[in-house]
Each structure stands twice: as C-alpha cells, then as structure tokens.
Amino acid sequence: MHFYINETTPWVELGDGIRRKIVGHTPQLMSVLVQFDKGAVGTPHAHDVHDQIAYVVSGSFEAEVNGQKRTLKAGDAFIAPHDHTHGVVALEDKSTLLDQFSPAREDYLTT
C-alpha cells in the first residue's frame, strides 16, 4: 500500500488503555501510531533487533530510556536503539506517539 488514510484505518485495542494503528511499513521500516489513555503505561522493555524512535504527536509522556527519565510533550521524541530499555507513562488522555521501527515489526503484522 502506498497511502495511509487515517479515517478509514481503525484503532487496534491492545488493552490497559493503549491502542495502535499501523501507518505503513516496508521490510526495513515501520511507522505506528500508538495512543494512550491518561496513566496508561508502556511497560519498560528492550528490543533484540529493532531500533525505535518515538515522536510525540500529541499530549505528553514521562519517558525512560536506559534509566534516564524525561517529560516529553508534542514535538519531542526519544531514541531507543536495540538492547536499550525504554518505556512511557501517559500524562494526558489521548497522548499519542508515532513509533518508527527499523526493521519492521513482523509481530505487529500478525496480530
């Protein structure tokens, strides 16, 4: 697919106040919108092979990468190379990240 149309792409509920939409992907790159209810937690974790950049589209987050915490608002981002532990807590309702992964997350395509 060469185009992403937001209004025709439904959110996939992940539970615990988190939902996502895959914006697009190639084998080497994937972009995903992830929306959080206030207080929802993106549990700290690390990826074996995926580098990730998370850009704050709206709202705000407390983000942690490798033990460093920062409050991020719209226009900010965090970078989590593979093997770096990272996680977030949404500080506002409907706080949204645009997550970008390299390579693409194959597990997202099968769920």
Biopython code that builds the backbone (N, CA, C, O; Angstrom):
import numpy as np
from Bio.PDB.StructureBuilder import StructureBuilder

atoms = [
    (1, "MET", "N", (0.842, -1.190, 0.000)),
    (1, "MET", "CA", (0.000, 0.000, 0.000)),
    (1, "MET", "C", (0.879, 1.242, 0.000)),
    (1, "MET", "O", (1.865, 1.330, 0.731)),
    (2, "HIS", "N", (0.501, 2.189, -0.829)),
    (2, "HIS", "CA", (1.297, 3.405, -0.952)),
    (2, "HIS", "C", (0.732, 4.576, -0.151)),
    (2, "HIS", "O", (1.392, 5.605, -0.009)),
    (3, "PHE", "N", (-0.476, 4.427, 0.368)),
    (3, "PHE", "CA", (-1.113, 5.522, 1.101)),
    (3, "PHE", "C", (-1.735, 5.007, 2.389)),
    (3, "PHE", "O", (-2.201, 3.870, 2.466)),
    (4, "TYR", "N", (-1.733, 5.870, 3.398)),
    (4, "TYR", "CA", (-2.393, 5.600, 4.674)),
    (4, "TYR", "C", (-3.495, 6.632, 4.817)),
    (4, "TYR", "O", (-3.231, 7.832, 4.735)),
    (5, "ILE", "N", (-4.722, 6.190, 5.027)),
    (5, "ILE", "CA", (-5.856, 7.086, 5.232)),
    (5, "ILE", "C", (-6.335, 6.901, 6.672)),
    (5, "ILE", "O", (-6.913, 5.872, 7.020)),
    (6, "ASN", "N", (-6.086, 7.905, 7.493)),
    (6, "ASN", "CA", (-6.364, 7.818, 8.924)),
    (6, "ASN", "C", (-7.821, 7.462, 9.218)),
    (6, "ASN", "O", (-8.094, 6.581, 10.034)),
    (7, "GLU", "N", (-8.756, 8.147, 8.554)),
    (7, "GLU", "CA", (-10.172, 7.960, 8.901)),
    (7, "GLU", "C", (-10.714, 6.580, 8.537)),
    (7, "GLU", "O", (-11.752, 6.179, 9.064)),
    (8, "THR", "N", (-10.052, 5.853, 7.665)),
    (8, "THR", "CA", (-10.531, 4.518, 7.310)),
    (8, "THR", "C", (-9.711, 3.408, 7.964)),
    (8, "THR", "O", (-9.945, 2.226, 7.710)),
    (9, "THR", "N", (-8.757, 3.789, 8.800)),
    (9, "THR", "CA", (-7.923, 2.803, 9.492)),
    (9, "THR", "C", (-8.345, 2.749, 10.955)),
    (9, "THR", "O", (-8.162, 3.723, 11.685)),
    (10, "PRO", "N", (-8.908, 1.625, 11.394)),
    (10, "PRO", "CA", (-9.383, 1.547, 12.785)),
    (10, "PRO", "C", (-8.232, 1.366, 13.774)),
    (10, "PRO", "O", (-7.175, 0.839, 13.426)),
    (11, "TRP", "N", (-8.453, 1.804, 14.996)),
    (11, "TRP", "CA", (-7.523, 1.536, 16.087)),
    (11, "TRP", "C", (-7.641, 0.060, 16.473)),
    (11, "TRP", "O", (-8.735, -0.504, 16.467)),
    (12, "VAL", "N", (-6.524, -0.550, 16.802)),
    (12, "VAL", "CA", (-6.497, -1.905, 17.346)),
    (12, "VAL", "C", (-6.291, -1.765, 18.845)),
    (12, "VAL", "O", (-5.260, -1.256, 19.286)),
    (13, "GLU", "N", (-7.268, -2.215, 19.636)),
    (13, "GLU", "CA", (-7.176, -2.114, 21.095)),
    (13, "GLU", "C", (-6.171, -3.140, 21.614)),
    (13, "GLU", "O", (-6.276, -4.330, 21.316)),
    (14, "LEU", "N", (-5.194, -2.668, 22.395)),
    (14, "LEU", "CA", (-4.174, -3.545, 22.962)),
    (14, "LEU", "C", (-4.445, -3.855, 24.423)),
    (14, "LEU", "O", (-3.782, -4.713, 25.007)),
    (15, "GLY", "N", (-5.413, -3.168, 25.024)),
    (15, "GLY", "CA", (-5.721, -3.346, 26.434)),
    (15, "GLY", "C", (-4.982, -2.351, 27.300)),
    (15, "GLY", "O", (-4.024, -1.713, 26.862)),
    (16, "ASP", "N", (-5.436, -2.224, 28.533)),
    (16, "ASP", "CA", (-4.812, -1.334, 29.524)),
    (16, "ASP", "C", (-4.699, 0.107, 29.045)),
    (16, "ASP", "O", (-3.746, 0.801, 29.397)),
    (17, "GLY", "N", (-5.675, 0.573, 28.234)),
    (17, "GLY", "CA", (-5.709, 1.968, 27.815)),
    (17, "GLY", "C", (-4.769, 2.317, 26.685)),
    (17, "GLY", "O", (-4.399, 3.482, 26.533)),
    (18, "ILE", "N", (-4.368, 1.333, 25.880)),
    (18, "ILE", "CA", (-3.438, 1.564, 24.764)),
    (18, "ILE", "C", (-4.032, 0.990, 23.489)),
    (18, "ILE", "O", (-4.604, -0.100, 23.495)),
    (19, "ARG", "N", (-3.893, 1.733, 22.390)),
    (19, "ARG", "CA", (-4.367, 1.285, 21.076)),
    (19, "ARG", "C", (-3.351, 1.707, 20.014)),
    (19, "ARG", "O", (-2.562, 2.625, 20.238)),
    (20, "ARG", "N", (-3.371, 1.025, 18.835)),
    (20, "ARG", "CA", (-2.416, 1.382, 17.784)),
    (20, "ARG", "C", (-3.036, 1.266, 16.402)),
    (20, "ARG", "O", (-4.029, 0.571, 16.189)),
    (21, "LYS", "N", (-2.402, 1.983, 15.461)),
    (21, "LYS", "CA", (-2.710, 1.921, 14.036)),
    (21, "LYS", "C", (-1.378, 1.831, 13.308)),
    (21, "LYS", "O", (-0.480, 2.637, 13.551)),
    (22, "ILE", "N", (-1.244, 0.855, 12.419)),
    (22, "ILE", "CA", (-0.043, 0.793, 11.587)),
    (22, "ILE", "C", (-0.222, 1.780, 10.444)),
    (22, "ILE", "O", (-1.162, 1.670, 9.657)),
    (23, "VAL", "N", (0.690, 2.748, 10.360)),
    (23, "VAL", "CA", (0.630, 3.785, 9.327)),
    (23, "VAL", "C", (1.164, 3.243, 8.011)),
    (23, "VAL", "O", (0.601, 3.512, 6.950)),
    (24, "GLY", "N", (2.241, 2.487, 8.077)),
    (24, "GLY", "CA", (2.825, 1.910, 6.877)),
    (24, "GLY", "C", (4.086, 1.155, 7.223)),
    (24, "GLY", "O", (4.649, 1.310, 8.306)),
    (25, "HIS", "N", (4.531, 0.317, 6.266)),
    (25, "HIS", "CA", (5.745, -0.450, 6.518)),
    (25, "HIS", "C", (6.351, -0.969, 5.229)),
    (25, "HIS", "O", (5.671, -1.178, 4.224)),
    (26, "THR", "N", (7.634, -1.163, 5.299)),
    (26, "THR", "CA", (8.417, -1.900, 4.315)),
    (26, "THR", "C", (9.175, -2.932, 5.139)),
    (26, "THR", "O", (9.081, -2.899, 6.366)),
    (27, "PRO", "N", (9.915, -3.839, 4.531)),
    (27, "PRO", "CA", (10.693, -4.765, 5.358)),
    (27, "PRO", "C", (11.706, -4.066, 6.277)),
    (27, "PRO", "O", (12.052, -4.601, 7.330)),
    (28, "GLN", "N", (12.180, -2.884, 5.888)),
    (28, "GLN", "CA", (13.214, -2.194, 6.653)),
    (28, "GLN", "C", (12.696, -1.130, 7.616)),
    (28, "GLN", "O", (13.440, -0.691, 8.493)),
    (29, "LEU", "N", (11.438, -0.702, 7.477)),
    (29, "LEU", "CA", (10.938, 0.432, 8.246)),
    (29, "LEU", "C", (9.452, 0.278, 8.515)),
    (29, "LEU", "O", (8.703, -0.200, 7.663)),
    (30, "MET", "N", (9.023, 0.694, 9.726)),
    (30, "MET", "CA", (7.604, 0.658, 10.083)),
    (30, "MET", "C", (7.261, 1.894, 10.905)),
    (30, "MET", "O", (8.021, 2.291, 11.788)),
    (31, "SER", "N", (6.104, 2.506, 10.608)),
    (31, "SER", "CA", (5.572, 3.624, 11.386)),
    (31, "SER", "C", (4.235, 3.222, 11.983)),
    (31, "SER", "O", (3.373, 2.680, 11.292)),
    (32, "VAL", "N", (4.068, 3.492, 13.277)),
    (32, "VAL", "CA", (2.880, 3.056, 14.009)),
    (32, "VAL", "C", (2.427, 4.177, 14.940)),
    (32, "VAL", "O", (3.224, 4.701, 15.718)),
    (33, "LEU", "N", (1.142, 4.546, 14.860)),
    (33, "LEU", "CA", (0.564, 5.456, 15.840)),
    (33, "LEU", "C", (0.147, 4.641, 17.057)),
    (33, "LEU", "O", (-0.485, 3.593, 16.922)),
    (34, "VAL", "N", (0.501, 5.122, 18.240)),
    (34, "VAL", "CA", (0.120, 4.460, 19.486)),
    (34, "VAL", "C", (-0.504, 5.520, 20.390)),
    (34, "VAL", "O", (0.129, 6.524, 20.714)),
    (35, "GLN", "N", (-1.752, 5.283, 20.791)),
    (35, "GLN", "CA", (-2.487, 6.250, 21.610)),
    (35, "GLN", "C", (-2.732, 5.670, 22.996)),
    (35, "GLN", "O", (-3.056, 4.491, 23.138)),
    (36, "PHE", "N", (-2.576, 6.509, 24.017)),
    (36, "PHE", "CA", (-2.655, 6.099, 25.411)),
    (36, "PHE", "C", (-3.712, 6.907, 26.150)),
    (36, "PHE", "O", (-3.831, 8.114, 25.936)),
    (37, "ASP", "N", (-4.477, 6.257, 27.014)),
    (37, "ASP", "CA", (-5.306, 6.962, 27.976)),
    (37, "ASP", "C", (-4.379, 7.536, 29.050)),
    (37, "ASP", "O", (-3.261, 7.055, 29.233)),
    (38, "LYS", "N", (-4.847, 8.562, 29.755)),
    (38, "LYS", "CA", (-4.048, 9.141, 30.832)),
    (38, "LYS", "C", (-3.701, 8.054, 31.847)),
    (38, "LYS", "O", (-4.575, 7.311, 32.293)),
    (39, "GLY", "N", (-2.416, 7.967, 32.210)),
    (39, "GLY", "CA", (-1.951, 6.997, 33.188)),
    (39, "GLY", "C", (-1.582, 5.644, 32.608)),
    (39, "GLY", "O", (-1.020, 4.807, 33.315)),
    (40, "ALA", "N", (-1.888, 5.408, 31.326)),
    (40, "ALA", "CA", (-1.540, 4.125, 30.703)),
    (40, "ALA", "C", (-0.013, 4.008, 30.608)),
    (40, "ALA", "O", (0.698, 4.990, 30.394)),
    (41, "VAL", "N", (0.457, 2.776, 30.774)),
    (41, "VAL", "CA", (1.893, 2.522, 30.864)),
    (41, "VAL", "C", (2.359, 1.676, 29.690)),
    (41, "VAL", "O", (1.828, 0.594, 29.438)),
    (42, "GLY", "N", (3.347, 2.174, 28.982)),
    (42, "GLY", "CA", (4.096, 1.365, 28.025)),
    (42, "GLY", "C", (5.218, 0.726, 28.829)),
    (42, "GLY", "O", (6.248, 1.356, 29.071)),
    (43, "THR", "N", (5.028, -0.506, 29.240)),
    (43, "THR", "CA", (5.938, -1.201, 30.155)),
    (43, "THR", "C", (7.373, -1.186, 29.633)),
    (43, "THR", "O", (7.605, -1.477, 28.460)),
    (44, "PRO", "N", (8.335, -0.851, 30.491)),
    (44, "PRO", "CA", (9.739, -0.856, 30.044)),
    (44, "PRO", "C", (10.150, -2.212, 29.467)),
    (44, "PRO", "O", (9.858, -3.267, 30.030)),
    (45, "HIS", "N", (10.831, -2.148, 28.335)),
    (45, "HIS", "CA", (11.280, -3.334, 27.616)),
    (45, "HIS", "C", (12.424, -2.940, 26.690)),
    (45, "HIS", "O", (12.725, -1.755, 26.543)),
    (46, "ALA", "N", (13.051, -3.905, 26.077)),
    (46, "ALA", "CA", (14.104, -3.676, 25.090)),
    (46, "ALA", "C", (13.858, -4.596, 23.906)),
    (46, "ALA", "O", (13.255, -5.660, 24.051)),
    (47, "HIS", "N", (14.327, -4.184, 22.738)),
    (47, "HIS", "CA", (14.206, -4.988, 21.526)),
    (47, "HIS", "C", (15.562, -5.605, 21.197)),
    (47, "HIS", "O", (16.600, -4.961, 21.350)),
    (48, "ASP", "N", (15.542, -6.852, 20.746)),
    (48, "ASP", "CA", (16.783, -7.517, 20.347)),
    (48, "ASP", "C", (17.358, -6.934, 19.066)),
    (48, "ASP", "O", (18.571, -6.753, 18.959)),
    (49, "VAL", "N", (16.499, -6.638, 18.088)),
    (49, "VAL", "CA", (16.998, -6.205, 16.778)),
    (49, "VAL", "C", (16.421, -4.879, 16.301)),
    (49, "VAL", "O", (16.960, -4.288, 15.366)),
    (50, "HIS", "N", (15.352, -4.396, 16.907)),
    (50, "HIS", "CA", (14.668, -3.203, 16.399)),
    (50, "HIS", "C", (15.177, -1.921, 17.046)),
    (50, "HIS", "O", (15.172, -1.792, 18.270)),
    (51, "ASP", "N", (15.613, -0.983, 16.227)),
    (51, "ASP", "CA", (15.847, 0.377, 16.684)),
    (51, "ASP", "C", (14.501, 1.094, 16.641)),
    (51, "ASP", "O", (13.674, 0.816, 15.771)),
    (52, "GLN", "N", (14.277, 2.026, 17.587)),
    (52, "GLN", "CA", (12.985, 2.713, 17.665)),
    (52, "GLN", "C", (13.185, 4.187, 17.923)),
    (52, "GLN", "O", (14.018, 4.586, 18.738)),
    (53, "ILE", "N", (12.406, 4.997, 17.214)),
    (53, "ILE", "CA", (12.272, 6.420, 17.505)),
    (53, "ILE", "C", (10.796, 6.659, 17.772)),
    (53, "ILE", "O", (9.953, 6.274, 16.962)),
    (54, "ALA", "N", (10.468, 7.288, 18.900)),
    (54, "ALA", "CA", (9.079, 7.577, 19.266)),
    (54, "ALA", "C", (8.896, 9.088, 19.330)),
    (54, "ALA", "O", (9.464, 9.752, 20.198)),
    (55, "TYR", "N", (8.109, 9.624, 18.417)),
    (55, "TYR", "CA", (7.832, 11.051, 18.296)),
    (55, "TYR", "C", (6.482, 11.341, 18.941)),
    (55, "TYR", "O", (5.495, 10.672, 18.634)),
    (56, "VAL", "N", (6.427, 12.320, 19.822)),
    (56, "VAL", "CA", (5.183, 12.682, 20.496)),
    (56, "VAL", "C", (4.343, 13.558, 19.563)),
    (56, "VAL", "O", (4.698, 14.701, 19.275)),
    (57, "VAL", "N", (3.225, 12.999, 19.097)),
    (57, "VAL", "CA", (2.313, 13.710, 18.211)),
    (57, "VAL", "C", (1.416, 14.644, 19.015)),
    (57, "VAL", "O", (1.187, 15.787, 18.620)),
    (58, "SER", "N", (0.904, 14.147, 20.155)),
    (58, "SER", "CA", (0.015, 14.954, 20.999)),
    (58, "SER", "C", (0.106, 14.474, 22.436)),
    (58, "SER", "O", (0.530, 13.351, 22.711)),
    (59, "GLY", "N", (-0.301, 15.349, 23.346)),
    (59, "GLY", "CA", (-0.259, 15.013, 24.766)),
    (59, "GLY", "C", (1.142, 15.082, 25.318)),
    (59, "GLY", "O", (1.985, 15.826, 24.817)),
    (60, "SER", "N", (1.391, 14.293, 26.368)),
    (60, "SER", "CA", (2.716, 14.289, 26.994)),
    (60, "SER", "C", (2.945, 12.952, 27.686)),
    (60, "SER", "O", (2.007, 12.227, 28.014)),
    (61, "PHE", "N", (4.223, 12.651, 27.895)),
    (61, "PHE", "CA", (4.640, 11.375, 28.466)),
    (61, "PHE", "C", (5.803, 11.584, 29.427)),
    (61, "PHE", "O", (6.607, 12.501, 29.261)),
    (62, "GLU", "N", (5.877, 10.730, 30.419)),
    (62, "GLU", "CA", (7.132, 10.536, 31.133)),
    (62, "GLU", "C", (7.791, 9.364, 30.409)),
    (62, "GLU", "O", (7.257, 8.254, 30.397)),
    (63, "ALA", "N", (8.939, 9.612, 29.814)),
    (63, "ALA", "CA", (9.645, 8.582, 29.050)),
    (63, "ALA", "C", (10.936, 8.233, 29.764)),
    (63, "ALA", "O", (11.586, 9.087, 30.368)),
    (64, "GLU", "N", (11.297, 6.952, 29.680)),
    (64, "GLU", "CA", (12.549, 6.493, 30.264)),
    (64, "GLU", "C", (13.302, 5.677, 29.215)),
    (64, "GLU", "O", (12.738, 4.776, 28.593)),
    (65, "VAL", "N", (14.576, 6.001, 29.027)),
    (65, "VAL", "CA", (15.452, 5.244, 28.137)),
    (65, "VAL", "C", (16.743, 4.978, 28.892)),
    (65, "VAL", "O", (17.440, 5.903, 29.308)),
    (66, "ASN", "N", (17.050, 3.697, 29.062)),
    (66, "ASN", "CA", (18.272, 3.268, 29.767)),
    (66, "ASN", "C", (18.482, 3.980, 31.102)),
    (66, "ASN", "O", (19.590, 4.407, 31.426)),
    (67, "GLY", "N", (17.393, 4.100, 31.873)),
    (67, "GLY", "CA", (17.490, 4.676, 33.209)),
    (67, "GLY", "C", (17.382, 6.182, 33.267)),
    (67, "GLY", "O", (17.323, 6.744, 34.361)),
    (68, "GLN", "N", (17.354, 6.859, 32.124)),
    (68, "GLN", "CA", (17.194, 8.316, 32.105)),
    (68, "GLN", "C", (15.735, 8.661, 31.835)),
    (68, "GLN", "O", (15.142, 8.173, 30.873)),
    (69, "LYS", "N", (15.148, 9.521, 32.706)),
    (69, "LYS", "CA", (13.752, 9.913, 32.563)),
    (69, "LYS", "C", (13.652, 11.359, 32.111)),
    (69, "LYS", "O", (14.430, 12.217, 32.530)),
    (70, "ARG", "N", (12.679, 11.611, 31.247)),
    (70, "ARG", "CA", (12.382, 12.961, 30.775)),
    (70, "ARG", "C", (10.883, 13.080, 30.569)),
    (70, "ARG", "O", (10.214, 12.098, 30.246)),
    (71, "THR", "N", (10.354, 14.281, 30.754)),
    (71, "THR", "CA", (8.986, 14.573, 30.377)),
    (71, "THR", "C", (9.021, 15.094, 28.943)),
    (71, "THR", "O", (9.724, 16.056, 28.636)),
    (72, "LEU", "N", (8.249, 14.443, 28.069)),
    (72, "LEU", "CA", (8.213, 14.820, 26.660)),
    (72, "LEU", "C", (6.819, 15.302, 26.302)),
    (72, "LEU", "O", (5.822, 14.741, 26.757)),
    (73, "LYS", "N", (6.752, 16.352, 25.476)),
    (73, "LYS", "CA", (5.472, 16.889, 25.011)),
    (73, "LYS", "C", (5.464, 16.884, 23.486)),
    (73, "LYS", "O", (6.460, 16.532, 22.853)),
    (74, "ALA", "N", (4.339, 17.275, 22.904)),
    (74, "ALA", "CA", (4.199, 17.268, 21.446)),
    (74, "ALA", "C", (5.401, 17.936, 20.787)),
    (74, "ALA", "O", (5.799, 19.041, 21.155)),
    (75, "GLY", "N", (5.966, 17.242, 19.808)),
    (75, "GLY", "CA", (7.148, 17.734, 19.093)),
    (75, "GLY", "C", (8.451, 17.146, 19.590)),
    (75, "GLY", "O", (9.477, 17.261, 18.920)),
    (76, "ASP", "N", (8.429, 16.508, 20.769)),
    (76, "ASP", "CA", (9.623, 15.867, 21.326)),
    (76, "ASP", "C", (9.671, 14.401, 20.891)),
    (76, "ASP", "O", (8.701, 13.877, 20.343)),
    (77, "ALA", "N", (10.797, 13.753, 21.137)),
    (77, "ALA", "CA", (10.933, 12.338, 20.782)),
    (77, "ALA", "C", (11.965, 11.683, 21.686)),
    (77, "ALA", "O", (12.758, 12.357, 22.343)),
    (78, "PHE", "N", (11.939, 10.335, 21.706)),
    (78, "PHE", "CA", (13.044, 9.601, 22.310)),
    (78, "PHE", "C", (13.558, 8.578, 21.311)),
    (78, "PHE", "O", (12.823, 8.098, 20.447)),
    (79, "ILE", "N", (14.827, 8.259, 21.450)),
    (79, "ILE", "CA", (15.503, 7.307, 20.578)),
    (79, "ILE", "C", (15.944, 6.131, 21.436)),
    (79, "ILE", "O", (16.632, 6.304, 22.442)),
    (80, "ALA", "N", (15.536, 4.920, 21.021)),
    (80, "ALA", "CA", (15.893, 3.712, 21.762)),
    (80, "ALA", "C", (16.519, 2.710, 20.785)),
    (80, "ALA", "O", (15.806, 1.925, 20.160)),
    (81, "PRO", "N", (17.846, 2.736, 20.652)),
    (81, "PRO", "CA", (18.485, 1.711, 19.828)),
    (81, "PRO", "C", (18.195, 0.323, 20.403)),
    (81, "PRO", "O", (17.829, 0.201, 21.572)),
    (82, "HIS", "N", (18.355, -0.712, 19.596)),
    (82, "HIS", "CA", (18.108, -2.064, 20.099)),
    (82, "HIS", "C", (18.956, -2.315, 21.344)),
    (82, "HIS", "O", (20.045, -1.764, 21.500)),
    (83, "ASP", "N", (18.428, -3.157, 22.218)),
    (83, "ASP", "CA", (19.033, -3.509, 23.505)),
    (83, "ASP", "C", (19.011, -2.383, 24.538)),
    (83, "ASP", "O", (19.626, -2.523, 25.595)),
    (84, "HIS", "N", (18.321, -1.271, 24.268)),
    (84, "HIS", "CA", (18.167, -0.193, 25.245)),
    (84, "HIS", "C", (16.759, -0.285, 25.849)),
    (84, "HIS", "O", (15.767, -0.244, 25.121)),
    (85, "THR", "N", (16.673, -0.408, 27.167)),
    (85, "THR", "CA", (15.382, -0.489, 27.842)),
    (85, "THR", "C", (14.688, 0.866, 27.745)),
    (85, "THR", "O", (15.308, 1.908, 27.956)),
    (86, "HIS", "N", (13.383, 0.840, 27.422)),
    (86, "HIS", "CA", (12.606, 2.066, 27.286)),
    (86, "HIS", "C", (11.146, 1.794, 27.631)),
    (86, "HIS", "O", (10.657, 0.672, 27.496)),
    (87, "GLY", "N", (10.459, 2.849, 28.081)),
    (87, "GLY", "CA", (9.053, 2.762, 28.425)),
    (87, "GLY", "C", (8.483, 4.148, 28.629)),
    (87, "GLY", "O", (9.227, 5.126, 28.702)),
    (88, "VAL", "N", (7.146, 4.242, 28.724)),
    (88, "VAL", "CA", (6.480, 5.534, 28.883)),
    (88, "VAL", "C", (5.292, 5.409, 29.832)),
    (88, "VAL", "O", (4.759, 4.322, 30.055)),
    (89, "VAL", "N", (4.896, 6.550, 30.381)),
    (89, "VAL", "CA", (3.633, 6.707, 31.098)),
    (89, "VAL", "C", (2.962, 7.935, 30.507)),
    (89, "VAL", "O", (3.572, 9.002, 30.437)),
    (90, "ALA", "N", (1.701, 7.794, 30.078)),
    (90, "ALA", "CA", (0.963, 8.917, 29.503)),
    (90, "ALA", "C", (0.518, 9.867, 30.605)),
    (90, "ALA", "O", (-0.061, 9.443, 31.605)),
    (91, "LEU", "N", (0.789, 11.139, 30.420)),
    (91, "LEU", "CA", (0.436, 12.154, 31.411)),
    (91, "LEU", "C", (-0.885, 12.843, 31.088)),
    (91, "LEU", "O", (-1.427, 13.561, 31.928)),
    (92, "GLU", "N", (-1.416, 12.630, 29.865)),
    (92, "GLU", "CA", (-2.675, 13.232, 29.445)),
    (92, "GLU", "C", (-3.476, 12.198, 28.661)),
    (92, "GLU", "O", (-2.916, 11.262, 28.092)),
    (93, "ASP", "N", (-4.802, 12.384, 28.641)),
    (93, "ASP", "CA", (-5.653, 11.490, 27.867)),
    (93, "ASP", "C", (-5.378, 11.668, 26.373)),
    (93, "ASP", "O", (-5.133, 12.780, 25.905)),
    (94, "LYS", "N", (-5.423, 10.564, 25.636)),
    (94, "LYS", "CA", (-5.199, 10.517, 24.189)),
    (94, "LYS", "C", (-3.805, 11.003, 23.802)),
    (94, "LYS", "O", (-3.621, 11.530, 22.705)),
    (95, "SER", "N", (-2.835, 10.835, 24.676)),
    (95, "SER", "CA", (-1.445, 11.128, 24.308)),
    (95, "SER", "C", (-1.040, 10.126, 23.237)),
    (95, "SER", "O", (-1.305, 8.931, 23.362)),
    (96, "THR", "N", (-0.395, 10.619, 22.182)),
    (96, "THR", "CA", (-0.131, 9.785, 21.010)),
    (96, "THR", "C", (1.328, 9.860, 20.584)),
    (96, "THR", "O", (1.917, 10.937, 20.489)),
    (97, "LEU", "N", (1.895, 8.681, 20.331)),
    (97, "LEU", "CA", (3.251, 8.566, 19.794)),
    (97, "LEU", "C", (3.193, 8.091, 18.352)),
    (97, "LEU", "O", (2.303, 7.327, 17.978)),
    (98, "LEU", "N", (4.137, 8.540, 17.547)),
    (98, "LEU", "CA", (4.395, 7.930, 16.251)),
    (98, "LEU", "C", (5.684, 7.145, 16.430)),
    (98, "LEU", "O", (6.776, 7.712, 16.441)),
    (99, "ASP", "N", (5.540, 5.828, 16.569)),
    (99, "ASP", "CA", (6.691, 4.941, 16.734)),
    (99, "ASP", "C", (7.210, 4.543, 15.358)),
    (99, "ASP", "O", (6.442, 4.207, 14.457)),
    (100, "GLN", "N", (8.528, 4.591, 15.221)),
    (100, "GLN", "CA", (9.159, 4.156, 13.981)),
    (100, "GLN", "C", (10.190, 3.094, 14.330)),
    (100, "GLN", "O", (11.017, 3.279, 15.223)),
    (101, "PHE", "N", (10.126, 1.985, 13.615)),
    (101, "PHE", "CA", (10.976, 0.834, 13.883)),
    (101, "PHE", "C", (11.788, 0.467, 12.650)),
    (101, "PHE", "O", (11.309, 0.545, 11.519)),
    (102, "SER", "N", (13.012, 0.072, 12.896)),
    (102, "SER", "CA", (13.844, -0.492, 11.837)),
    (102, "SER", "C", (14.565, -1.700, 12.406)),
    (102, "SER", "O", (15.271, -1.582, 13.408)),
    (103, "PRO", "N", (14.398, -2.868, 11.780)),
    (103, "PRO", "CA", (13.480, -3.189, 10.692)),
    (103, "PRO", "C", (12.040, -3.214, 11.179)),
    (103, "PRO", "O", (11.767, -2.976, 12.356)),
    (104, "ALA", "N", (11.114, -3.507, 10.254)),
    (104, "ALA", "CA", (9.693, -3.563, 10.588)),
    (104, "ALA", "C", (9.417, -4.613, 11.653)),
    (104, "ALA", "O", (10.122, -5.618, 11.738)),
    (105, "ARG", "N", (8.394, -4.382, 12.463)),
    (105, "ARG", "CA", (7.976, -5.321, 13.498)),
    (105, "ARG", "C", (7.042, -6.370, 12.875)),
    (105, "ARG", "O", (5.843, -6.131, 12.738)),
    (106, "GLU", "N", (7.575, -7.488, 12.515)),
    (106, "GLU", "CA", (6.773, -8.552, 11.917)),
    (106, "GLU", "C", (5.659, -9.012, 12.865)),
    (106, "GLU", "O", (4.574, -9.381, 12.416)),
    (107, "ASP", "N", (5.929, -8.989, 14.180)),
    (107, "ASP", "CA", (4.910, -9.409, 15.141)),
    (107, "ASP", "C", (3.676, -8.505, 15.102)),
    (107, "ASP", "O", (2.580, -8.970, 15.418)),
    (108, "TYR", "N", (3.814, -7.239, 14.728)),
    (108, "TYR", "CA", (2.666, -6.345, 14.608)),
    (108, "TYR", "C", (1.798, -6.721, 13.417)),
    (108, "TYR", "O", (0.598, -6.443, 13.421)),
    (109, "LEU", "N", (2.367, -7.337, 12.413)),
    (109, "LEU", "CA", (1.621, -7.679, 11.201)),
    (109, "LEU", "C", (0.807, -8.948, 11.353)),
    (109, "LEU", "O", (-0.066, -9.233, 10.532)),
    (110, "THR", "N", (1.088, -9.715, 12.402)),
    (110, "THR", "CA", (0.383, -10.981, 12.605)),
    (110, "THR", "C", (-0.663, -10.879, 13.708)),
    (110, "THR", "O", (-1.341, -11.863, 14.001)),
    (111, "THR", "N", (-0.809, -9.700, 14.331)),
    (111, "THR", "CA", (-1.812, -9.545, 15.393)),
    (111, "THR", "C", (-2.937, -8.638, 14.959)),
    (111, "THR", "O", (-3.868, -8.398, 15.728)),
]
sb = StructureBuilder()
sb.init_structure("model")
sb.init_model(0)
sb.init_chain("A")
sb.init_seg("    ")
for serial, (resi, resn, name, xyz) in enumerate(atoms, 1):
    if name == "N":
        sb.init_residue(resn, " ", resi, " ")
    sb.init_atom(name, np.array(xyz, "f"), 0.0, 1.0, " ", f" {name:<3s}", serial, name[0])
structure = sb.get_structure()
